[in-house]
Amino acid sequence: RLRPARTPGRGHRAAGTEKRAPAAPAPPPARHLFSDPAEVEALRRNLLAWYDRCKRDLPWRTLAATEPDADRRGYAVWVSEIMLQQTQVATVIDYYIRWMQKWPTLQALAQASLEEVNELWAGLGYYSRGKRLQEAARKVVSELAGRMPRTAEDLQKLLPGVGRYTAGAIASISYGQATGVVDGNVIRVLCRLRCVGADSSSPAVIDWLWDMANVLVDRSRPGDFNQALMELGATVCVPKSPLCGECPVKQHCQAWRRVEKDLAFASQKLFGKAAPVPDVEDCGLGDCPLCPPATEPWDSSLGVTNFPRKAAKKPPRAMRTATCVLERRGCHQAPEYFIVQRPSSGLLAGLWEFPSVPLAQDLQEEKEREELADHLQAWTGRPVAAKGLQFIGEVIHIFSHIHQTYVVYSLHLDGDVTLDPALSPSRWVTEDEFRASAVSTAMKKVWGADPHLSVSGSVSVPLRQKVLYMWSINQGTQGKGEIPPFLGHGPTLLDSALSILLPCWVGSGLIWSHPLVPAHLGHARDGISMVLAPGLDWRRWGAEGGGLQHCTTAAGPCRAAQLSTVPGYCPPRSRALPGGQ
Ligand code: SF4
């Protein structure tokens, strides 16, 4: 235990039967404490000065600093904190801006439908967050007259879905309450500052960190201080390769001090001057509850990343689900797809998906088909032959705790289908409607697995072929979302072209995958590999006789596909496309 044991209440035991209270645990050693007020002051000053200089410009920060209405301000911070749970800042920004434009106040959000909330949330993950946020907004409007609670205690008590961290963040940032916060970034920073090496996910250590955060928080600028601590963890004191040299609080950091001592000792040793030093890092407590366990001592090769430590995570559970893209011809023969709504609780609650059925592991393919066919029969009200299901491929999606494999099939239906109103809500949608619906990222991946479904109406490729899209970045095309036209002729030609181009470009060092590319390509589907060829102008390539103009005309197959050199881009090379194209 890290905290003093509570005194039992009066009359708890009959006189004479009371056991002797255990000796109070020794206070944790100074190494794990911030017990010097002067040091606390200095740390606050250094951290806030750094934050004022280096903080990122984020839309919720602007609102928190400029919104005069206290309820609106609290709401704006609340939305950002919920969105930022388990999600990167870069991903959240766009969602946040759209959300606040659509529902700038609690009252506006309270009037929205869950369907609208899910639609806007689609792609952000952990979908129950949006739902709970809206439920809580309704509660504030209907039961609290639209007034946000002003303290961390009330926020946590009165708002469903608001935990200790979110309550502290809203109260300190929006209302100036001097209360600390502890999230993943803060845990990392504090564990390093005070060499806390015990399991940082254990309740006792978490309690200890909350106490520490409450001691440290700046009394006059609590919101900025909390944000600064989180900002430090997000940008400087990062999990791997922290930037200790640039850290504004390194002089207060025990982990950094330990690294410095290691280095000094190593250099002394190099010159044969090493004197035996007492282990100054030792707590002095044999069983210190905050030090690393004796079985996992300090590892010099890890430096400050010795902290924090966590118990090993449980591996994600493997799940297998059969899903079917059911297609029919709708108005004017336009294709339509059948989607159904998931139950209102549990994983991906209330989102829409292709009809899906969970499978036992290691089921034979024949059995999988039969199970899916039975499931589809219930939806369509007509017999579905298992053999009629066309296997498309497997799509893997990792949820936080589930390793999900979707076994994807497709089926074309003729004639009309009467939907059974007794079943969950279902509907037929066009491609555009599917994209605008509240569907999960996992279902968008499933959509991408079907070769009959187009990408932006121009390229049709099965995911299983692991086709790489080539993307040129240059003055002419950067950020405009164009796909070089030679990619628009289907998988066969594309594969052929790539089989020659890739080794050529890779060899010239012009290609690498880039994590930002999917963000540039609004229409691109998750899971498709992207390749960048920076500096490559594909239009110039074609115009200057790079060879590709011969295999890119929309008029038909290539005639004389020869690759030659574009000066400065590619080593000399000449090779015909395979298959006589
Ligand atoms: Fe983190 Fe390094 Fe700063 Fe310590 S000195 S708080 S380990 S970045």
Residues whose N, C-alpha, C, O or C-beta is under 5 A from the ligand:
A	BS01	SF4	V189 R192 V236 C237 P242 L243 C244 C247 V249 K250 C253 A255 W256 V304
